[in-house]
Amino acid sequence: MSKIISTYDADPSDEQRSKWQKEQEELRARHETQDRLDFDPENLQEIKYIAGVDLSFPPGDEENAVACLVVLSMPDLKIVYKQFLETKLYLPYIPGFLAFREVEPLLKLIKELKINQPEFYPQVILVDGNGLLHPRQFGIASHLGVLSDLPTIGIAKTFLRIPGELDNVSEIKNEYKKVLKKKGDYMNLIGTESSTTYGCALRTSDNAINPVFVSQGHRISLQTSIKVVLALCPQYRIPEPIRAADLETTETFEAINSRPVRMIVNNDTAERRRIQKQPRSSDRDDILDQSYKDAQTSLVNDTDTVGGKEVPEEHESQMR
């Protein structure tokens, strides 16, 4: 398992939030919500590999996380590649800015796959999070898709309220409960003010009443997203790439918890905790900006590095 350690451990300043919002707006200018794929959306049999990414935390811990990238072959949905990244996140969850907390380790996993085993590079990535279904129409699935230039689909297990657009959560829930009678039924989520279609509530199983919330991430239409998601739900409500990534991180947490750890006594209570050196508070925004930019630029540079070593150009030419 690869390992990175983040050292940002404070709530971001208003200035930092403004930087993030500006960056979201700049990236959104590159956002594509129509099909730009290397397969025919009318023939999903052309999909050879599809991936799922997830970043999870053990119960009661919002700092120590494991990011996971799982690649499945199609149509048998067998795992052909999996990789993990153990990371420590000090930035709390901030609604609307999830990507700035979680996208860096996911980008690193995509980069590692691209370099080490490009034959398994996926044609679509499913992201445990939202894409267009976001207050600024640019959630983590869109963010990851634009930075990696890969088609991505956002899969949310719970509904995200969009202020001014999708406000009445109980009314929306009552409506989709009436509409979604069987697998394949869906209800578009349309903003009341803008008439924007943010995504849809999609029933993915006859045995599961609750839908998943599908939204375009990048380079794919909503209709194609729905087709792909349904093809990935032969048995369960959650699409197999996301489900596999979640199960794999659970097993990884068990392995991590079996490691020896230092014991620290705080207020006469022994706690298992890993100690990391913290930066000066004045350095934190710079550290966050730089680590995020490093992950972002590593996917687009003509020459890449892995483990501090330059990747030869002939290796780069094999990357999709």
C-alpha positions in Angstrom: 0.0 0.0 0.0 1.2 3.5 -0.9 1.2 6.0 1.9 1.1 9.8 2.1 0.6 12.0 5.1 -1.2 15.3 5.0 -0.1 17.9 7.6 -2.9 20.4 7.3 -4.8 20.4 10.6 -7.0 23.5 10.9 -10.1 24.9 9.5 -9.4 26.8 6.3 -9.4 30.6 6.4 -12.0 32.6 4.5 -9.1 33.4 2.0 -8.6 29.7 1.5 -12.2 29.1 0.8 -12.2 32.0 -1.7 -9.3 30.4 -3.5 -11.1 27.1 -3.6 -14.3 28.6 -5.0 -12.3 30.4 -7.7 -10.5 27.2 -8.6 -13.8 25.4 -8.8 -15.1 28.1 -11.2 -11.9 27.8 -13.3 -12.1 24.0 -13.5 -15.8 24.1 -14.2 -15.0 26.0 -17.4 -13.4 22.8 -18.6 -16.3 20.6 -17.4 -18.0 18.5 -20.1 -21.5 17.0 -19.6 -21.9 15.3 -22.9 -20.5 12.0 -24.1 -16.8 12.1 -25.0 -16.0 8.4 -24.7 -13.8 5.8 -26.3 -16.8 3.4 -26.6 -20.2 3.6 -28.2 -22.7 4.6 -25.5 -25.3 2.5 -27.4 -23.0 -0.6 -27.0 -21.7 -1.0 -23.5 -20.0 -4.2 -24.5 -17.2 -2.0 -25.8 -16.3 -1.2 -22.2 -13.4 -3.3 -21.2 -12.4 -1.8 -17.8 -14.3 0.3 -15.4 -13.2 1.6 -12.0 -14.5 2.7 -8.7 -12.9 5.0 -6.2 -13.7 5.6 -2.5 -12.1 7.3 0.5 -13.2 5.9 3.8 -12.6 6.4 7.5 -12.8 3.9 10.3 -15.7 4.4 12.7 -15.3 7.4 14.9 -12.2 8.6 13.1 -12.3 11.6 10.7 -8.5 11.9 10.2 -7.0 8.5 9.3 -8.4 7.5 5.9 -7.7 5.0 3.2 -8.3 5.8 -0.5 -9.0 2.9 -2.8 -9.0 2.5 -6.6 -10.5 -0.8 -7.9 -10.7 -1.7 -11.6 -13.2 -4.3 -12.8 -13.3 -6.1 -16.1 -16.5 -5.9 -18.1 -18.9 -7.6 -18.4 -18.0 -10.2 -15.7 -17.3 -7.5 -13.1 -14.1 -9.2 -11.8 -11.5 -7.2 -10.0 -8.3 -7.0 -12.1 -6.5 -4.3 -10.2 -6.7 -2.7 -6.8 -4.5 -0.2 -5.0 -4.8 1.7 -1.7 -3.4 4.9 -0.3 -3.2 5.4 3.4 -3.5 9.1 4.3 -4.2 11.4 7.2 -6.7 14.2 6.6 -6.8 17.0 9.1 -9.2 19.2 7.1 -12.8 18.7 8.2 -15.6 18.0 5.9 -16.8 21.3 4.4 -20.1 21.2 2.4 -19.4 22.1 -1.2 -15.6 21.6 -0.9 -15.3 17.9 -0.5 -12.9 17.6 -3.4 -10.3 19.7 -1.7 -10.3 17.3 1.2 -10.3 14.0 -0.7 -9.3 14.4 -4.4 -5.5 14.4 -3.9 -5.1 10.8 -2.8 -7.6 9.7 -5.5 -5.5 11.5 -8.2 -2.4 9.8 -6.9 -4.0 6.4 -7.2 -5.0 7.1 -10.8 -1.5 8.3 -11.6 0.0 5.2 -10.1 -2.2 3.0 -12.2 -1.5 5.0 -15.3 2.3 4.5 -14.8 2.5 1.0 -13.4 -0.3 -0.9 -15.2 -1.7 1.2 -18.1 -3.3 -1.9 -19.6 -5.9 -1.6 -16.9 -6.5 2.1 -17.3 -10.4 2.5 -17.0 -12.7 3.9 -19.6 -15.1 5.2 -16.9 -14.6 5.9 -13.1 -17.5 5.8 -10.7 -16.9 8.2 -7.7 -18.5 7.8 -4.3 -19.8 11.4 -4.3 -21.7 13.9 -6.5 -20.8 15.5 -9.8 -23.3 18.0 -11.3 -25.5 17.5 -8.3 -23.7 20.2 -6.3 -24.4 23.8 -5.3 -21.9 25.0 -7.9 -22.6 22.1 -10.2 -19.0 20.8 -9.7 -18.8 18.1 -7.1 -15.9 15.7 -6.4 -16.8 13.5 -9.3 -16.6 16.4 -11.8 -13.4 17.7 -10.1 -11.7 14.4 -10.3 -12.8 13.9 -13.9 -11.6 17.2 -15.1 -8.2 16.8 -13.4 -7.7 13.3 -14.7 -9.4 13.9 -18.1 -11.4 10.7 -17.6 -15.2 10.1 -17.9 -16.6 10.0 -14.3 -20.0 9.4 -12.8 -21.1 10.6 -9.4 -22.9 8.1 -7.2 -24.4 9.3 -3.9 -26.2 7.1 -1.5 -28.0 10.0 0.1 -29.7 13.1 -1.4 -27.8 16.4 -1.4 -30.0 19.4 -0.9 -29.3 22.3 -3.3 -30.3 25.6 -1.7 -32.7 27.6 -4.0 -33.0 24.7 -6.4 -33.7 21.4 -4.7 -34.9 22.6 -1.3 -37.8 20.5 -0.3 -36.2 17.2 0.6 -39.3 15.5 2.0 -41.3 16.5 -1.1 -38.6 15.1 -3.4 -38.4 11.9 -1.5 -42.2 11.4 -1.5 -42.1 12.0 -5.3 -39.4 9.5 -6.1 -41.0 6.9 -3.9 -44.1 7.1 -6.0 -42.2 7.0 -9.3 -39.5 4.4 -8.7 -41.4 1.1 -8.8 -38.8 -1.3 -10.3 -35.1 -1.5 -11.3 -34.3 1.0 -14.1 -37.0 3.6 -13.0 -35.5 7.0 -12.5 -36.7 10.5 -11.7 -34.7 13.6 -12.9 -33.8 16.1 -10.2 -34.6 19.5 -11.8 -33.8 22.8 -10.1 -36.9 24.9 -9.3 -35.3 28.2 -10.3 -32.9 27.4 -13.2 -34.7 24.2 -14.6 -31.2 22.6 -14.6 -31.2 18.8 -14.5 -28.7 18.1 -11.7 -29.0 14.3 -11.9 -31.5 11.7 -11.1 -32.8 9.3 -8.4 -32.3 5.9 -9.9 -33.6 2.6 -8.6 -30.9 0.0 -9.2 -32.5 -3.1 -7.7 -36.0 -4.6 -7.4 -35.1 -5.6 -3.9 -33.9 -2.2 -2.7 -36.5 0.5 -2.3 -34.0 3.4 -1.8 -32.4 4.8 -5.0 -28.9 6.0 -5.6 -28.4 9.5 -6.8 -26.6 9.6 -10.2 -25.0 12.7 -11.7 -22.6 13.4 -14.5 -19.0 13.8 -13.4 -17.2 14.6 -16.6 -17.2 13.7 -20.3 -20.5 11.7 -20.0 -24.2 12.4 -20.4 -26.8 11.7 -17.8 -28.5 9.1 -20.0 -25.3 7.2 -20.6 -24.5 7.4 -16.9 -27.8 5.8 -16.1 -27.1 3.0 -18.6 -23.6 2.4 -17.2 -24.8 2.3 -13.6 -27.6 -0.1 -14.3 -25.2 -2.5 -16.0 -23.1 -2.4 -12.8 -25.9 -3.4 -10.5 -26.6 -7.1 -11.2 -27.6 -7.8 -7.6 -27.1 -4.9 -5.2 -28.3 -1.3 -4.9 -24.7 0.1 -5.0 -22.8 -0.3 -8.3 -20.2 -3.0 -8.2 -17.1 -0.7 -8.6 -18.1 1.5 -5.7 -19.2 -1.5 -3.6 -15.9 -3.3 -4.3 -13.9 -0.2 -3.3 -15.8 0.1 -0.1 -15.4 -3.6 0.8 -11.7 -3.4 0.0 -11.2 -0.4 2.3 -13.0 -2.2 5.1 -10.5 -5.1 4.8 -7.6 -2.6 4.7 -8.8 -1.0 7.9 -8.7 -4.4 9.6 -5.1 -4.8 8.5 -4.1 -1.4 9.7 -5.7 -1.9 13.1 -3.7 -5.0 13.6 -0.4 -3.0 13.4 1.5 -2.2 16.6 0.8 1.4 17.7 2.3 3.8 20.2 0.3 4.2 23.4 -0.3 7.8 24.6 -1.9 8.5 28.0 -4.2 11.5 27.9 -6.1 12.3 31.1 -5.4 8.8 32.4 -7.0 7.2 29.3 -4.8 5.2 26.9 -5.5 6.0 23.3 -4.1 4.3 20.2 -2.8 7.1 18.0 -0.1 7.6 15.3 1.9 10.8 15.9 2.7 13.1 13.0 4.7 16.3 13.1 2.6 19.4 12.6 3.5 22.5 10.7 3.5 26.1 12.0 0.0 27.5 11.6 1.2 30.2 9.2 2.4 27.5 6.8 -0.8 25.5 6.6 -2.6 27.1 3.6 0.7 27.0 1.6 1.2 23.3 2.4 -2.4 22.5 1.4 -2.1 24.5 -1.8 1.2 22.9 -2.8 0.2 19.3 -2.1 -3.0 19.6 -4.0 -1.2 21.3 -7.0 1.5 18.5 -7.0 -1.2 15.9 -7.4 -3.0 17.9 -10.0 0.0 18.6 -12.2 1.5 15.1 -12.0 -1.3 13.8 -14.3 -0.7 16.4 -17.1 3.0 16.9 -17.2 4.9 15.6 -20.3 7.3 13.8 -17.9 6.2 12.2 -14.7 7.8 10.9 -11.6 7.2 7.9 -9.4 9.0 7.6 -6.1 11.2 10.6 -7.0 12.3 8.9 -10.3 11.6 10.3 -13.7 9.5 8.1 -16.0 11.1 7.6 -19.5 9.2 9.2 -22.4 8.7 5.8 -24.0 6.8 4.7 -20.8 4.8 7.9 -20.9 3.7 7.2 -24.5 1.9 4.0 -23.4 -0.3 6.0 -21.0 -3.9 6.7 -21.9 
